[in-house]
């Protein structure tokens, strides 16, 4: 009896882990609030283990898995309640399908349904084999999802699942041997039992580890692209800053030429030179912050070339508690997208509104632009596909909040970062 409860508890915990793995296939996990996520998982795990010890509470246990699983998924993963509901419902369906399949399989070995349902040696192995089969179904879903997803993710998924396959195959063979053993009414050997449970958890740990390795690889790839993007932007901004310094020097010299023009009669050479200098000077935006000024000057010039109006509301100090690299990513990527969106519109509708303020150690950044229903043009950045993703990564790094909305042809990006 004690061994039965032990196996029931261990396999229920395994099913809880399988729910997380199933959701990890489709959703991105929350990076913040790790303490809340851990408490939610432990609470869900404790209640599900308690209910699993009472076979007569099958309906209540199923309802709890659906409702409690929905709440758990919504806390741990970035998803809506409806998606979380279907995820927990899918896990219940996978568990039910596994139970039915293994029950049919064991009936082929001569076991009666009553033996499988009642507490005993047969029930113990049924629970283990059914959980292994649930694991197999989830791995199969991961593989199919990879094959049917764009960007050739199927190849990557096959590599991720490759370490799991030998262990899963050994587990399946061992489960069949166990079924044969108990079909011959052989006494239960605890050593076999622990081997079966060990194989089950080895598969689960291997899956989570390999998926973690894949996520780390993707993050490194995205980071390399972001760093390359930043390096290109930084080189351009440094060159632009040098040009702005030359422009300021020209404004300084203009005063001397004006004084000389007053001395010369009828204008003369000084006025001609002055006119030429004024014509060569481009507008300079100075918002009391060197990095932000350089970035905005680039986009003011780009907006003029695209016949787009740029409205600036900037109130920031000379120093901000955010790195230059992160400022380049935040402003550069959002403004790239805004100008691209405006490019698809008639000239009279092209307008981008920018608001950047620091108040009470909170940085508020807001970009508003109209957009057309047609596909946006390709960004001036070669890494446009990673633009908004990199912005979100920066915001999360500072424990900030980003909100995007689109309504009535207007797209808004609002970012708040507390320092």
N, C-alpha and C positions, 0 to 999 in steps of 0.2 A: 504493500500500500504506500509506504514512504517513497519507494522508487517511482511509483506511478505519479505521485504529486510532484516529485523532483523533475521528472521528464516533462510533465505538463507545464510547469513554470518555465523551464529552460526553453521549451519550444514556443511558448507564448511570447517570451522576450525576443526570440528569433523572428517571429512574425511581426513584431513591432519594428524591428530593424529593417525587415523586408519592406514594410510600408514606407520607411524613409528612403530606401533605395529606389523603390518604384517612383516616388515623387521626384527624386533627384534626376530621373531620366528626363522629365518634362519641365521642371521648374528650377529656378535659381534660389539657393538658400539665402536667408537673411544674414548679413554680415554683422549687424549690431544686435544688441540685447541678447547676448549669449546666455546670461544667467536666466532670463525669462524662458528661453528656448529649452534649456536643460531642465528647469522646474516643470515645464509643460510636458516634456517627454517622460520624466520620471513619474509624474502624476498619472498620465495616461497608461504607462506601463504597469504601475501598481494596481490600478483599478481593473485593467484587462486581465492581469494575473489572478486577481481575486475572483473575478467572474469565471475564469477558465476552470477553477477548482470545483465548480458546481455544474455538472452536465445538464441538469434540468433547467438551467437559466439560459438556454441557447438563444431564445428570442431576445431577452434583455441584453445578452452579450453581443448579438448582432446589431441591435439598435445602438448600443454604446460605441461599437466600432465605427458605425456610420457617423453618428453625431460627434463623438469625441475625436474620431479621426479627422473629421472636417476641421474642427477647431485647432487640433494639433498641427495639421498641414498648413493652415493659414498663419499660424504663429511662426513656424520654422521656415516656410518658403514664401517667396514673393509671388503671391497668387491671389485670385479672388475667392470668395466663399463658395461660389458655384463650382469653380474648378477644383477646389479642395474637396467639395462634396463628392464630385465624380471620381476623384482619386481614391478617397476612402471607400467608396462604393465598389470601385474596381478591385481594391484589395480584398474586400469581402467576397466578391465574385471569384477571384483567383483562389482564395482559401476554400470556398465551397466546391469549386471545380476540382481542386486537388483532392478533397475528401471523397468526392464521388468517384473520381478516376481510380484512386488507390483502393477504395472499397470494392469496386468492380474487379480490380486486379487480384486482390486478396481472395475474393470469392472464387476466382479461377483456381486458386490453390486449395480450395476445399473449406475455407472459413465461412462460417455463418455470420450474417449481419449482427446477430445478437452478441456474438463473441467480440466483434469489433467495437460495439457500442459500450458494452459493460467494462468496468474497470478490471484490468488484468494484464497479463503479459502480451496478449494479442493487441490490446488497445495501446500499450506502450509503443510497440513497434509501428503500429498504424499512425500514431501521432508523429513519430520521427520521419517515417517515409513520406507522409503527406506534406510535412514541412519542407522536406527536400524537393518534392515535386513542385511546391509553390515557388521555391527558389529557382528551379529550372524554368518555369513559366516566365518569371520576371526577367531572367537572363535572356530568354527568347524574345521578349518584348523589347528589351534594350537593343538586341541585335537587329530586329526588324525595323525599329525606329531609326537606327543608324543607317540602314540600307535605303530607307525611303526619305531620308532628310537630304536637303540640298547641300552643296559645297563638299560633297564626297565625305561626309562625316562617317559613313558606313565603314570606310577603311580604318579610320581611327578607332571606331567602336570595336571592330574585330580585333584590333591590337590590344585594346583594353581588356576585352573578354577572354583573350587567349590564355592568360595564366589561370583563369577560373575553370576552363574546360577540362584539363586533366583531373583536377580535384573533384569536379562535378561528376565526371565519368566514373571515377573510383567509388564515389559515394553511391552512385546508382547501382553499380555492380554489387557493392557491399549490402545495399538495401535488399537487392534481389536474393542474395545469399541468406540474409536474415529471414526473409519471408519463407524461403525454402526450409530453413532450420525450424522455424516455429510451426510450419505446416506439418512437419514430421513429429510434432509434439515434443521437440527437444526442450530440455529445461532452459530457462532464461539464464544467460551468462552475462554478468554485469560488465565484464571486460569488453564484450561485443557492444554492449549498450553504450559505454563511454566512448568507444571508438566511433560509433555512429554519431553521437552528439559532437564529438571532436571534429569529425569531417564536416558536419553541418556548419559549425561556427568557423571552421577554416575557410569554407567557401564564402561565407558572409564577410569575414574580415578581408579576404583577398579581393572581393568585389569592391568594397569601400576603399581599399588601399589603391587599387588600380584606377578607379574613377578619380580619386584624389590626385593621383599622378597625372592623369589626363587634364584635370582642371589646372594644375600647376603649369603644365606645358602650354596650355592655351593662354594663361595669364602672362607667362614669360613672352609668348609671341606677341600678345597685344602690347606689352610693355616695350618691347623692342620697336614696334611700329610707332608707338607714342613718342619714344625717345628720339627716333629718327625724324619724326614730324617736328618735334620740339627743336632739334638741332638745326633743321632747315629754317624754321621760323626765327630762331635766335640769330642765325647768321644774317638773315634778311633784316631783322629789326636793328641789329648793330650797325649795318650799313645805312639804314634809314635814319638812325640816330645821328650818325656822322653827317649826313646831308642836312639834318635839322640844325646842327651846330653851325654848319656853313651858312645856313639861311639866317640864323640869329646874327652871325657876324656881318652879313650883308645889310641887315637892318641897322646895325650899329654904324656902318660906313655911310648909309644914306644921309644921316644927319650932317656929315662932313660935306657931302656933295650938295646938299641944300644950301649950306652956308656959302659954298663956292659959287653956286648959281645966283645967289643974291648979289654977289660982288660983280659977276660978269654982266655985261650989258646985253640985253636981248636974248637971254637964255644961254646961248653959246654951247660949247662942248659939254659942260657939266650937266646941263639939263638933258641932253641926249643920252649921256651915260646913265643918268638917274632913271630915265624912262626905260632903258634897256634892263637895268637891274630890277626894277619893279615888275616888269613883264616876266622875268625869269624866276621870280620868287613864288613858291607854292604855299598854300595856306598852312599854318602851323597851329596845332592844337596843343595847348599846355594846360593840364589839369592838376598841376602841383605834384604830380607823381611821375617820375621818369619812365618807368616801365609802361604804365597805362597810357601815358602820352605817346610813346613810340607806337604802341599797338593801335591806338585810335587814329593817329596820323596816317598809318597805312590804309586803314579802312575808310577814312574820309576821302583819301585820294582814289581808292578803288570805287567808292560810291559815286564820286563825280564822273569817273570814266564810264560808269554804268547808268548815268543819269538817274541816280537814286538819292533822295533826300535823307540826310542823317540828322536825327534830333538827339542832342546830348544833354543829359541831366546828371552831372558828375560832381559829387561832393565827397572827396576823400583826402586824407592827409598825405604827406610826402612819403611816408613809410606805412606799409600794410603788413599785418602779421600772416602773410601768405607768400610763398616763394615765387620768384619770377617765372619759373617753369610752369607752375600751376596757373598763374595769371595768364600766361600765353595760351594754355590749353583751354581755360574757361572762356576768355574773351575771343580768342582766335577762332575756335571751332563754332561757337554760337553765331558769331558775325559772318563766318563763311556760309553757314546754312541760311542765314537771313538774306544775305545778298543774292545767293543762288535762288531763293524762293521769289524774290522781287524780280529777278531777271526774266521770269516767265510771264510777267504782267505788263500791261501798257505803262508807258513812262509816267503818266499822270497819277498812277496808283502806287508807284514805287516809293516807299518811305519806311525807314527803320528807326524805331525809338529805343534809345538806350538809357537806362537809369542805373547808376552805380553810387551807392552811399554807404558810409560807415557811421553807425550810430549806436552808442552804448555797447561797443565791442561786438556788434553784429553787422556783418557785411551783407548788403542787399543788392542783388544784381538782377535786372529785368530787361529782356529784349522782346520787342513786339514788332511783328512784320506781317504784311498780308501775304497770301499765297494763292496759287492757282490749283485747281483740281488735277491738272495734268502733272506728269512726273517732273520733279525738280531737275534742273540741269546739274551736270557734274560739278562738284565743288572745285575751287581753285586748288584746294589741297589734294594731294594724291592719295590721301588716306581718309576720304570723306566718310567711308563706311564705319570708321571707328570714332568719328567726331563726337557724337553725343554720348557714346559709350565711355569715351575717355573723360568727358566732362562729368558724367555720373561717378566715375571712379575717383576723381579729384574731390567732388563734394562729399562722398562717403569717407574719404580719408580724413577730412576735417569734421566728421560727424555732423555734416550739414543736411540740408533738405533741398531737393529739386522738384519742381512741378512743371509740367508741360500741359498746355491746353490748346485746342483749336476749335474755333467757333465762328461761324459767319465769315469765313474767309480770312480770319486773323489767327496767327500762331503766336503763342506767348511762352517764353521760358523764364521762370522765376526761380532764383537761387538764394537761399539764406544760409549763412555760415556764422556760427557763434564762436568767438575766440575766447 
